[in-house]
């Protein structure tokens, strides 16, 4: 048997719609999940919505449960929290996180869902995928006791990294962003804030997450000799200039990439993808992460909301999508 559900699809770049879809009964080892809320990953989903995923990255950028292909039609997303309605007895009735797109109900292998700890509200658990990226970045960055650190770019990922780094003893963290409104978020996270021109120099470590050429250039300027920039930004099909002249070599600076698709080499031998995601959900027990959720809409509003997010007309960090009883399908 199959049952009806509804899903958000990108029909073509800049054009989204909600479609009726069929969901099969779960088989052995599978679960049927009713979505409670999902999160919009502003940076990546905006690039997808605008059709800016370069052909060379079409395979790499596929979401775990994506349907269709870039540039469209495509069903894309990976921040989904729901309740297991059918499946193994140890999961039935549990709130779970899954790397699934925006859809009212879906069936996936039981191994693809991660139970949300009881102390973590479902509405906050939509941040799990973003915090997982931040966990991997911190593993890559490997901060030391007493380090002076700047996080350049106060988006979802940058703020998540700043929140985690603030937990390290003796580490002085400054969130750097061109938007003065991010100062309030930095205060809520317990870190300092600075506009790019006033940012503290002489940093041992800079994590760059602004997805801008200017942000990367400023990140290199903020380093002390022998310092490292960990690059988290993904630029889609844009080419950017990196200032590797000037004092880059004489100061022996390091620029390295971090990407969540691979468990950091610093932990790959001892931590699995499942371990990393479970840790991220545990960390979300801290209510400080509520500062990252700055907007909310209903599922039916997605065709109007995503264009506003992708264009920048609707500002903020994580935009949460809520699914009422009428959206359940």
C-alpha positions in Angstrom: 0.0 0.0 0.0 1.0 3.6 -0.5 -0.3 6.7 1.3 -0.4 10.4 0.3 2.1 13.0 1.6 3.3 16.3 0.4 6.8 17.6 -0.4 8.5 20.8 -1.4 10.2 20.7 -4.8 12.3 23.1 -6.7 10.6 23.0 -10.1 13.4 25.1 -11.7 15.9 27.7 -10.4 13.9 30.3 -8.5 10.6 28.4 -8.7 9.4 26.2 -5.9 6.1 24.2 -5.4 4.5 21.7 -3.1 3.7 18.4 -4.8 1.6 15.4 -3.8 3.8 12.3 -3.4 3.2 8.7 -2.5 4.8 7.1 0.5 5.0 3.3 0.7 4.3 1.2 3.8 7.6 0.7 5.7 9.2 -2.7 5.2 11.4 -4.7 7.5 14.1 -2.4 9.0 12.3 0.7 7.9 10.4 3.5 9.7 7.5 5.8 8.7 8.2 9.3 10.0 5.7 12.1 10.4 7.5 15.4 10.1 7.1 17.9 13.0 9.5 20.6 11.7 12.4 21.1 9.3 15.1 23.6 9.0 16.2 25.6 6.0 20.0 25.5 5.5 20.2 29.1 4.3 23.6 29.0 2.6 23.4 25.7 0.7 19.7 25.7 0.0 19.8 29.3 -1.3 22.6 28.2 -3.7 20.4 25.3 -4.8 17.3 27.4 -5.1 19.1 29.9 -7.3 20.5 27.1 -9.5 24.2 27.9 -8.6 25.4 24.3 -8.0 28.2 23.9 -10.7 27.9 20.8 -12.9 31.2 19.5 -11.5 29.6 19.3 -8.1 26.2 17.8 -9.0 27.1 14.4 -7.6 29.1 15.6 -4.6 26.2 18.0 -3.6 23.5 15.4 -3.6 21.6 15.3 -0.3 21.2 11.8 1.2 17.5 11.5 0.3 17.4 13.9 -2.6 15.0 13.2 -5.5 15.6 14.6 -9.0 18.8 16.3 -10.1 20.3 19.8 -10.2 19.4 22.4 -11.3 15.9 21.0 -11.2 13.3 19.6 -10.7 14.8 18.5 -7.4 13.6 17.8 -3.9 16.4 19.0 -1.6 17.0 19.5 2.1 18.6 17.7 5.1 17.3 19.1 8.4 14.2 17.1 9.3 12.7 16.3 12.8 9.7 14.0 13.1 8.0 11.3 15.1 8.3 7.6 14.1 4.7 6.3 13.5 5.6 2.8 12.3 8.7 0.7 12.5 10.8 -1.2 15.1 9.3 -1.1 18.6 12.4 0.7 20.1 11.7 3.7 17.7 7.9 3.9 17.6 6.8 7.1 19.1 10.3 8.5 19.3 11.3 12.0 18.1 14.1 11.5 15.5 16.4 13.6 13.3 16.9 12.6 9.7 18.8 14.1 6.8 15.6 14.3 4.8 14.1 17.1 2.6 10.9 19.1 3.4 8.2 16.5 3.3 5.2 15.8 5.5 5.8 12.0 5.8 8.5 9.7 4.5 9.9 6.1 4.8 13.6 5.5 5.3 15.8 2.8 6.8 15.7 2.8 10.6 19.5 3.3 10.6 19.0 6.6 8.9 17.2 8.3 11.8 18.9 9.4 15.1 16.8 9.6 18.2 16.6 13.1 19.7 17.6 13.2 23.4 14.6 13.9 25.7 16.2 17.2 26.9 16.4 18.6 23.3 13.2 20.2 22.0 12.2 19.1 18.5 12.2 22.7 17.4 15.9 23.1 18.3 16.9 19.7 17.0 16.5 21.0 13.4 20.0 22.5 14.0 21.6 19.1 14.3 23.0 19.0 10.7 24.5 22.5 11.1 26.0 21.7 14.5 27.4 18.5 13.0 29.2 20.7 10.4 30.5 22.8 13.3 31.7 19.8 15.3 33.6 18.5 12.3 35.1 22.0 11.8 36.3 22.2 15.4 37.8 18.7 15.1 39.7 20.0 12.0 40.7 23.3 13.6 42.0 21.6 16.8 42.1 24.7 19.0 44.6 24.8 21.9 44.1 26.0 25.4 44.3 29.8 25.5 44.1 30.3 21.7 42.8 33.6 20.2 40.2 32.7 17.7 38.1 34.6 15.2 35.0 33.2 13.5 34.4 35.3 10.3 30.9 35.0 9.1 27.9 35.0 11.5 25.6 32.7 9.6 24.2 29.4 10.9 27.5 27.5 10.6 29.7 30.3 11.9 27.5 30.9 14.9 27.5 27.2 15.7 31.3 27.1 15.5 31.5 30.1 17.8 29.1 28.5 20.3 31.2 25.4 20.5 34.5 27.2 20.7 33.2 29.3 23.6 33.2 26.1 25.7 37.0 25.7 25.5 38.8 26.9 28.6 40.9 30.0 28.1 39.9 30.3 24.4 39.0 33.9 23.5 36.4 33.9 20.6 35.3 36.8 18.5 32.5 36.6 16.0 33.2 38.9 13.0 30.4 39.9 10.7 29.5 42.9 8.5 26.0 42.9 9.9 25.8 44.8 13.3 22.7 42.9 14.1 24.8 39.8 14.7 26.2 41.4 17.9 23.0 40.4 19.7 23.5 36.8 18.6 27.1 36.8 19.7 26.1 38.1 23.1 23.6 35.3 23.4 26.3 32.8 22.5 28.7 34.2 25.0 31.3 35.4 22.6 32.7 38.8 21.6 31.5 40.6 18.4 33.3 42.9 16.0 32.7 44.4 12.6 35.4 43.4 10.0 37.4 46.6 10.3 37.5 46.5 14.1 38.3 42.8 14.4 41.1 41.7 16.7 44.3 40.7 14.8 47.0 38.4 15.9 44.8 35.3 16.0 46.1 31.8 16.3 43.2 30.4 14.4 40.4 31.9 12.2 37.4 29.9 11.0 36.0 31.4 7.9 32.3 31.0 7.1 31.1 34.1 5.3 31.2 32.7 1.8 32.6 35.9 0.6 35.9 36.9 -1.0 36.3 39.9 1.3 35.7 37.6 4.3 38.4 35.2 3.3 40.9 38.1 2.7 40.1 39.6 6.1 40.5 36.1 7.7 44.1 35.9 6.5 44.8 39.4 7.7 43.7 38.5 11.2 46.2 35.7 11.6 49.3 35.9 13.7 52.5 34.4 12.1 52.1 30.6 11.6 48.4 31.0 12.1 45.7 28.9 10.3 42.5 29.7 8.5 40.0 26.9 8.4 37.7 27.5 5.4 34.1 26.4 5.8 32.6 28.5 3.0 31.3 26.9 -0.2 31.1 29.2 -3.1 29.0 27.2 -5.6 29.9 28.2 -9.1 31.6 31.5 -8.1 35.3 32.0 -8.6 37.1 34.0 -6.0 40.5 35.6 -5.6 42.6 34.5 -2.7 45.4 36.9 -1.6 48.3 34.6 -1.4 50.8 37.3 -2.2 51.7 40.1 0.2 52.7 38.5 3.6 51.1 35.1 3.1 54.4 33.3 2.7 56.7 35.4 4.9 54.2 34.9 7.8 54.0 31.2 7.0 50.2 31.1 7.1 48.0 28.1 6.5 44.7 27.9 4.6 42.9 24.6 4.9 39.4 23.3 3.9 36.9 21.6 6.2 33.9 19.8 4.8 31.2 17.8 6.6 31.0 15.1 3.9 34.1 13.4 5.5 34.7 12.8 9.2 37.7 14.9 10.2 40.9 12.9 9.9 41.6 13.9 13.5 38.7 11.6 14.6 38.0 9.4 11.6 39.7 6.4 13.1 37.6 6.6 16.3 34.3 8.3 15.3 31.7 7.3 12.7 29.2 9.6 11.0 26.5 8.3 13.4 28.7 9.1 16.4 29.3 12.7 15.1 25.5 13.3 14.6 24.6 11.8 18.0 27.2 14.1 19.6 25.7 17.1 17.8 22.2 16.3 19.1 23.6 15.9 22.7 25.2 19.4 22.4 21.8 20.9 21.4 20.6 20.3 25.0 22.2 23.8 25.6 19.5 26.4 25.1 22.1 28.9 23.9 21.5 27.4 20.4 18.0 28.9 20.3 19.6 32.2 19.3 20.3 30.6 15.9 16.6 30.2 15.1 15.4 33.6 13.9 12.4 32.9 11.7 9.5 30.4 11.3 6.9 29.6 8.7 4.3 27.0 7.9 5.1 24.2 5.4 2.6 25.6 2.9 4.4 28.9 2.9 7.7 27.4 1.5 7.0 28.4 -2.1 6.9 32.1 -1.1 9.5 31.9 1.8 12.4 30.3 0.0 12.7 32.9 -2.7 12.8 35.6 0.0 15.5 33.7 1.8 17.5 33.1 -1.3 17.4 36.7 -2.4 18.3 38.1 1.1 14.9 39.9 1.4 14.2 37.8 4.4 17.2 38.1 6.8 18.2 35.9 9.7 19.9 32.6 10.5 18.0 29.3 10.6 14.4 29.5 9.3 12.3 26.8 10.9 9.4 25.2 9.0 6.5 23.8 11.1 4.1 21.2 10.0 0.6 21.4 11.4 -2.0 18.6 11.3 -3.4 19.9 8.0 0.1 19.6 6.5 0.6 16.0 7.5 -0.8 14.6 4.3 
